Amino acid sequence: MIPVAEFKQFTEQQPAFKVLKPWWDVLAEYLTVAMLMIGVFGCTLQVTQDKIICLPSHEPRENLSEAPCQQLLPRGVSEQMGGLRELSGLKNNLDLQQYSFINQLCYETALHWYAKYFPYLVVIHTLIFMVCTSFWFKFPGTSSKIEHFISILGKCFDSPWTTRALSEVSGENHKGPAAGRPMAIVVASAGTGPGKAGEGEKEKVLAEPEKVVTEPPAVTLLDKKEGEQAKALFEKVKKFRVHVEEGDILYTMYIRQTVLKVCKFFAILVYNLVYVEKISFLVACRVETSEVTGYASFCCNHTKAHLFSKLAFCYISFVCVYGITCLYTLYWLFHRPLKEYSFRSVREETGMNDIPDVKNDFAFMLHLIDQYDSLYSKRFAVFLSEVSESRLKQLNLNHEWTPEKLRQKLQRNARGRLELALCMLPGLPDTVFELSEVEALRLEAICDISFPPGLSQLVNLQELSLLHSPARLPFSSQIFLRDRLKVICIKCEELREVPLWVFGLRGLEELHLEGLFPPELARAATLESLRELKQLKVLSLRSNAGKVPASVTDVAGHLQRLSLHNDGARLLALNSLKKLAVLRELELVACGLERIPHAVFSLGALQELDLKDNHLRSIEEILSFQHCRKLVTLRLWHNQIAYIPEHVRKLRGLEQLYLSHNKLETLPTQLGLCSGLRLLDVSHNGLRALPPEVGLLQNLQHLVLSYNALEALPDELFFCRKLRTLLLGYNHLSQLSPHVAALRALSRLELKGNRLEALPEELGNCTGLKKAGLLVEDTLYEGLPTEVRERMEEE
């Protein structure tokens, strides 16, 4: 006996694969089991029992008819029962071995091949059907995709996030009809206290609403670990979708094996219908064995013919049903586009309108899943939705960034506001809006920020920085920020990415924008209108503008500080600056300027001018600054200025002059006539000497001479009795004059990097100078008298 379990390897599959088996494949599987049982049963009988029994025919050879066994066929019942008498058999004089020989010889020569091999054919054909049905589960090119898909599908189906996402959507869809329930719930909670009349009745009537309220929170609970697992599932689904949608090998393989089964069905059906009648109970056998047995004609009995004929008709019936399922499968494969799958119904049901349609093998597997249970594709669709993914990221963010953790990041910024800085997060945690004490919010490299209504909880928010962090602001939040926000900083790749709501913040006082104009718009430098910014005082623009944006004139009546940083791109048109009548501070940094713009001299209210990092070689126009009577700070650093014109003396009101990082070798004597000068920075030049007239700068408090080639200092320098900072580092000084004792207000002195051999002990008379303010080599400091060092080290 051959156990059926031996054949399970042909159809053995992982239990999870059943989700990819539609009803017709399941039916076909049961049919193949039934056909296999027929074949195995027939083979068992064929092996364990006699196949054929033959008897010799006594008819003379010349009288032998073509059908020697016809006389043995049953006649009428009346004829058989006509005369009952004792009959005796004919003696054949054959022994047992001769009978066995004749039986075997007639079985091989007289019996039709179909009758002999019928059960084996059934087993072979059934095994072929089994292989065709499960081949795509075994083929390397398809099995890996199927296993991966089944694995992801099971995890998506069982994920707590799927339940939460669908329950949230379900709650949103039913929010309208349930709008009247909260009042009833409040009444129920109020009526459950002791001493309330009708307590039992209210509880009975309101039991169902209470159940609706208490269940959803339990469903929506999701711990941090489950959130991370769901996040990993989103990534797996994305990668799997990209991989599977590239080809259609699964679809093609399924069609091929189905077509093969249909062809096999027709072949089996045709030849079985033709040869089934060859299974006969009586078989005439003529063999030349007269020399061995004395007989040449035999009448044989096929012992299993009757059973095989019944099994054959059963087998043909099963094959017909199997063939019908195969034909239906072909119809299902070709009557609809199975290489496209639409989640339209899921989108309508769940409200997740961003669920994309899929194609190729991904679509085909989802069609098969629908034949098993459409709930699988619905739950799987949750992990195709970007909205669902963003909700999950938000939940994970809230788990990771608790209010306590965020409070640890609070610190004061340069403007003195309590700032929360977040960088490179996948989103903005909702817990941020629980920190009502936040005054400044800095968000950097955070993608796709959408401020929720909870923004209104930040009642102290005055400053917002969005650095490569595009943000959407709902209208309600725009109203909240419109009058509250004072400072906003936007940094993006292109200025056209700046959100439009920024230009509607009418309470804004400072606007800082950084980004590039597209090459075709750089010359025009068009910026959104600033008319709504009625209180704007500071405007900073870092870009590649070809001219000052025309919209700057919209705030000309109240703009006090303008900063244009052009990153080396040449700023050509500056005439619109003339309209900025109340401008106090102007920065034109890295604007490719070769001369000081004439439009600057029209700014009567200008107090500070910064022309850093340009290409200035000559500053002859400096004489025109006498029209800027309020100018107190002039920064001409990081240029290529080789000399200072003599009419610098006209700038008597100038208090700060920055000329560092230029190519100066001398200073004009007329510089001493700038009597109001408090700070002079000429570091990082090529100065070899200072003019004695520098001693005329009686108001000078800060003098920076570092990184030059000074070999000596004029004694007149020490007439500047108000000098508090004197930086002489990295020059060629060989000694420091004892007259330094006159600088009693000196609190910071740098002498490093010179050729000094000793420090004058008169440094002890500089009562404001302490050890922390003296920057010098340790050996030189140790050479000072002990009492001088002790005084400097006193607190």
BELJO-V477606 format. One record per backbone hydrogen bond with DSSP energy under -1.0 kcal/mol. NH is the residue of the N-H (numbers start at 1). CO is the residue of the C=O. E is the energy in kcal/mol with one decimal. If there is no record, write none. Layout:
nh	co	e
NH	CO	E
NH	CO	E
This chain:
nh	co	e
6	3	-1.5
7	4	-2.1
8	5	-1.3
10	7	-1.6
11	8	-1.0
12	8	-1.3
17	14	-1.9
18	15	-1.5
19	16	-1.4
20	17	-2.0
21	18	-1.7
26	22	-1.9
27	23	-2.7
28	24	-2.4
29	25	-1.7
30	26	-2.0
31	27	-2.4
32	28	-2.4
33	29	-1.6
34	30	-2.2
35	31	-2.8
36	32	-2.4
37	33	-2.1
38	34	-1.9
39	35	-2.4
40	36	-2.9
41	37	-2.7
42	38	-2.4
43	39	-2.5
44	40	-2.3
45	41	-2.1
46	42	-2.4
47	43	-1.7
48	44	-2.5
49	45	-1.8
53	301	-2.0
55	299	-2.2
57	297	-2.9
70	67	-2.0
72	69	-1.2
73	70	-1.5
80	76	-1.9
81	77	-1.9
99	95	-1.9
100	96	-2.5
101	97	-2.3
102	98	-2.6
103	99	-2.9
104	100	-2.3
105	101	-2.5
106	102	-2.9
107	103	-1.9
108	104	-1.7
109	105	-1.8
110	106	-2.3
111	106	-1.4
116	112	-1.8
117	113	-2.7
121	117	-2.8
122	118	-2.2
123	119	-2.1
124	120	-2.6
125	121	-2.9
126	122	-2.3
127	123	-2.4
128	124	-2.0
129	125	-2.3
130	126	-2.5
131	127	-2.5
132	128	-2.6
133	129	-2.2
134	130	-2.0
138	135	-1.4
139	135	-2.3
142	139	-1.5
143	139	-3.4
144	140	-1.1
146	142	-2.4
147	143	-2.9
148	144	-2.2
149	145	-2.7
150	146	-2.9
151	147	-2.4
152	148	-2.5
153	149	-3.0
154	150	-2.5
155	151	-1.9
156	152	-2.7
157	153	-2.4
158	154	-2.1
159	155	-1.1
163	159	-1.2
164	160	-2.2
165	161	-3.1
166	162	-2.3
167	163	-2.1
168	164	-2.5
169	165	-2.1
170	166	-2.6
171	167	-2.4
172	168	-2.3
173	169	-2.6
174	170	-1.6
178	174	-1.6
179	176	-1.9
181	178	-1.9
185	181	-2.3
186	182	-2.3
187	183	-2.2
188	184	-2.2
189	185	-2.6
190	186	-2.3
191	187	-2.2
196	193	-1.2
202	198	-2.3
203	199	-2.2
204	200	-1.9
205	201	-2.4
206	202	-2.7
210	206	-1.7
211	207	-1.7
212	208	-2.0
213	209	-1.7
214	210	-2.0
215	211	-1.6
219	215	-1.5
220	216	-2.3
227	223	-2.0
228	224	-2.2
229	225	-2.2
230	226	-2.4
231	227	-2.0
232	228	-2.2
233	229	-1.9
234	230	-1.9
235	231	-1.5
236	232	-2.2
237	233	-2.8
238	234	-2.0
239	235	-2.3
240	236	-2.9
241	237	-2.5
242	238	-2.1
243	239	-2.1
244	240	-2.8
245	241	-2.4
247	244	-1.2
252	248	-2.6
253	249	-2.5
254	250	-2.3
255	251	-2.0
256	252	-2.4
257	253	-2.3
258	254	-1.8
259	255	-2.8
260	256	-2.4
261	257	-1.8
262	258	-2.2
263	259	-2.6
264	260	-2.5
265	261	-2.4
266	262	-2.3
267	263	-2.2
268	264	-2.6
269	265	-2.8
270	266	-2.4
271	267	-2.1
272	268	-2.0
273	269	-2.0
274	270	-1.7
275	271	-2.1
276	272	-1.6
278	275	-1.6
279	276	-1.3
280	278	-1.1
283	300	-2.9
285	298	-2.9
287	296	-1.8
289	287	-1.9
293	289	-3.9
298	285	-3.4
299	55	-3.1
300	283	-3.1
301	53	-3.4
302	281	-2.6
303	301	-1.1
305	302	-1.7
308	304	-3.1
309	305	-2.5
310	306	-1.5
311	307	-2.7
312	308	-2.7
313	309	-2.0
314	310	-2.2
315	311	-2.9
316	312	-2.7
317	313	-2.0
318	314	-2.5
319	315	-2.6
320	316	-2.3
321	317	-2.2
322	318	-2.8
323	319	-2.8
324	320	-2.3
325	321	-2.1
326	322	-1.9
327	323	-2.6
328	324	-2.5
329	325	-2.1
330	326	-2.2
331	327	-2.2
332	328	-2.6
333	329	-2.2
334	330	-1.8
335	331	-2.1
338	336	-1.3
340	337	-1.0
341	358	-2.5
347	343	-3.0
348	344	-2.4
349	345	-2.1
350	346	-2.9
351	347	-2.1
353	351	-1.4
355	352	-1.3
358	341	-1.9
360	339	-2.3
361	247	-1.8
364	360	-2.2
365	361	-2.3
366	362	-1.6
367	363	-2.1
368	364	-1.9
369	365	-2.2
370	366	-2.0
371	367	-1.1
373	369	-3.2
376	373	-1.6
378	374	-1.6
379	375	-2.4
380	376	-2.4
381	377	-2.0
383	380	-1.5
384	381	-1.8
389	385	-1.9
390	386	-2.6
391	387	-2.1
392	388	-2.1
393	389	-2.8
394	390	-2.2
395	391	-2.2
396	392	-2.9
397	393	-2.6
398	394	-2.3
399	395	-1.9
400	396	-2.4
401	397	-3.5
402	400	-1.0
406	402	-2.2
407	403	-2.2
409	406	-1.5
410	407	-1.0
411	419	-2.0
413	417	-2.3
416	413	-2.0
419	411	-3.5
420	440	-2.5
422	442	-2.9
424	444	-2.8
432	429	-1.3
433	430	-1.3
434	431	-1.6
435	432	-1.6
436	434	-1.4
438	435	-1.6
439	418	-2.5
440	418	-2.1
441	463	-2.5
442	420	-2.9
443	465	-3.0
444	422	-2.6
445	467	-3.1
449	470	-3.1
451	472	-2.3
455	452	-2.0
456	453	-1.8
457	454	-2.2
458	455	-1.9
459	457	-2.0
461	458	-1.3
462	439	-3.1
463	439	-1.9
464	487	-2.4
465	441	-3.0
466	489	-3.6
467	443	-3.0
468	491	-3.7
472	449	-2.7
478	474	-2.0
479	475	-2.1
480	476	-1.5
481	477	-2.4
482	478	-1.7
485	481	-2.0
486	462	-2.8
487	462	-2.4
488	510	-1.9
489	464	-2.5
490	512	-3.3
491	466	-2.6
492	514	-2.8
495	516	-2.0
497	494	-2.0
498	495	-1.7
502	499	-1.3
503	500	-1.2
504	501	-1.4
505	502	-1.3
506	504	-1.5
507	482	-2.6
508	505	-1.9
509	486	-2.7
510	486	-2.5
511	538	-2.5
512	488	-2.5
513	540	-3.4
514	490	-2.1
515	542	-2.6
516	493	-1.9
521	518	-2.1
522	518	-1.2
525	521	-2.6
533	530	-1.4
534	532	-2.0
536	533	-1.1
537	509	-2.8
538	509	-2.4
539	561	-2.7
540	511	-2.9
541	563	-3.4
542	513	-2.6
543	565	-1.9
546	522	-2.8
548	573	-2.0
552	549	-1.7
553	550	-1.6
554	551	-1.6
555	552	-1.5
556	553	-1.3
558	555	-1.4
559	555	-1.8
560	537	-2.3
561	537	-2.5
562	585	-2.6
563	539	-2.6
564	587	-3.3
565	541	-2.6
566	589	-2.3
568	590	-2.5
569	566	-2.1
571	591	-2.9
572	546	-2.5
573	546	-1.2
577	574	-1.8
578	575	-1.6
579	576	-1.2
580	577	-1.8
581	579	-2.0
583	580	-1.2
584	560	-2.6
585	560	-2.5
586	608	-2.2
587	562	-2.7
588	610	-3.0
589	564	-2.1
590	612	-2.1
600	597	-1.1
602	599	-1.1
603	600	-1.8
604	602	-1.4
606	603	-1.3
607	584	-3.4
608	584	-2.5
609	633	-2.2
610	586	-2.6
611	635	-3.1
613	637	-1.1
615	593	-2.7
622	619	-2.0
623	620	-1.2
624	621	-2.0
625	622	-1.4
626	623	-1.6
627	624	-1.8
628	625	-1.0
629	627	-1.6
631	628	-1.8
632	607	-2.9
633	607	-2.3
634	656	-2.6
635	609	-3.0
636	658	-2.9
638	660	-2.1
640	616	-2.2
642	617	-1.2
648	645	-1.1
649	646	-1.6
650	647	-1.5
651	648	-1.9
652	650	-1.9
654	651	-1.0
655	632	-2.2
656	632	-2.7
657	679	-2.3
658	634	-2.6
659	681	-3.6
661	683	-1.7
663	641	-2.4
671	668	-1.4
672	669	-1.6
673	670	-2.0
674	671	-1.7
675	673	-2.3
677	674	-1.9
678	655	-3.3
679	655	-2.3
680	702	-2.5
681	657	-2.4
682	704	-2.5
684	706	-2.1
686	664	-2.9
688	665	-1.2
694	691	-1.9
695	692	-2.1
696	693	-2.2
697	694	-1.5
698	696	-2.3
700	697	-1.4
701	678	-2.9
702	678	-2.3
703	725	-2.6
704	680	-2.7
705	727	-3.0
707	729	-2.2
709	687	-2.7
711	688	-1.2
717	714	-1.5
718	715	-1.3
719	716	-2.1
720	717	-1.7
721	719	-2.2
723	720	-1.8
724	701	-2.9
725	701	-2.5
726	748	-2.5
727	703	-2.4
728	750	-2.4
730	752	-3.5
732	710	-2.5
740	737	-1.7
741	738	-1.9
742	739	-2.3
743	740	-1.8
744	742	-1.9
746	743	-1.2
747	724	-2.7
748	724	-1.8
749	773	-2.8
750	726	-2.1
751	775	-3.4
755	733	-2.7
763	760	-1.7
764	761	-1.9
765	762	-2.2
766	763	-1.6
767	765	-1.8
768	744	-1.2
769	766	-1.8
771	792	-1.7
774	771	-1.0
775	749	-2.9
781	777	-2.0
782	778	-2.5
784	781	-1.5
789	785	-2.2
790	786	-2.6
791	787	-1.9
792	788	-2.1
793	789	-1.8
